[in-house]
Amino acid sequence: MNKIGTMGLLGLASIMTVGGTTAWRMPMAEPPRILSAAPTSLAAPAEPAAPKVAVAMAETRPVTLQPYLDLPDIPSSLEAIRAALALPPWSKTLDPGDTLGSMLEAAGVDSPMKSAITDALASEYDLRKLKPGYELRVLYGSTPVPVSVELAVGEGKTIEVTLGSTVSARTIEPEAEQVARAGALEVEGSIYASLDRAGVPTGFANDLGRILDGFVDMRRDLQGGERLSILWDETMLPDGTAVGRPTMRYAAVDVEGMLYEVLWPSEDAGSRHSIYRNGALLKDLVPPVENARLSSVFGPRRHPIFGDMRQHTGVDYAAMRGTPVKSTAAGRIAFVGWRGGYGKVVEITHGNDTMTRYAHLDAIRPGLSAGDVVAADDPIGVVGDTGTATGPNLHFEVRIGGRPVDPIAHQGDGFDKRPDGQRAKAALAATRADFAALAEIDA
Ligand SMILES: [Zn+2]
């Protein structure tokens, strides 16, 4: 049983939602991305190219004159005529047993055109991944010869094939938006149920329990009545579907008169995890790789190479090969060299029986050897994929008394916490303001 499941058993009473949740849309900087548009030639019959004059007219802007001179909007009229003459599109959702070929045949596409479309789609998308539920649309002009084909492959992504004198295919990525959301609630019953009722992702119970481990016991200490505030980010498609995993940016929980606040890596907090008690920095976790994505967390997981369930003894940070890896705290080098599946590793002891391990390194800092003393933030090597790794990443491990512990929760334990007063205060203030602004919208 996983941790969430355990938490779900903790209480039976109902919860009270104080604030509920709100959404605030922040458009992402990038417009929809066209990944590639490689034209390929086509032997099949093609629609004649549009006359040049039509293109020229399409580029004029009669809309500014129209209100004064009452001229007809010629390009719009042409569009309207074209649209009126166009045959209706053919579309069908893939059912089990359907193939691309059978679908195109059903749409009345002839053989040469069919193979041209298939080749073009295959240049952009692995057709072996076609699944029931995907949708194929064939669009026509005024003749029953298709002018374009669209294959919707889930999560808002579409492969578009344009059929003209050449055939070209491109991938249209969904116009995803990063949406910041805030939820406030009062715990009653289990935290899992409380989050669920307030519309906050329940997986956060696990994340929060892990990071507050040692300060707050989410099972015992939450008796009911504690206020919980959470700020998080979600990636959403235009139709409101959430994609990917929601990520927490801020959480506040008051337990027996103590206010605990947590900042996860963000624009405000930088790449650190910071924990505060009553507004004062309690713990500041410095990652061994700056601005890297945490690609795998600590705990049981399906092994990416061997395929079976294994305990993941550390966390993985995905980063480009050659990215500097730094010591997370002051200590003494205990081992430098090759260690089986870990590949090239550096191990550092920090006192209190605590050891950190940095694995899959592409290279170790020249001259670094056992017995050397290092400070926090000292470069010790660079990211690579030596040993058993699917790609360049840093496997970072913390062991206490030889036993692997969750680095996100324990990285700062027993050694250099590097408090950074000004930065920590500013990060907390900025994040609190973000939360308040969102919670305000809801009020
Ligand atoms: Zn790993």
Residues whose N, C-alpha, C, O or C-beta is under 5 A from the ligand:
A	BS01	ZN	V315 D316 H395
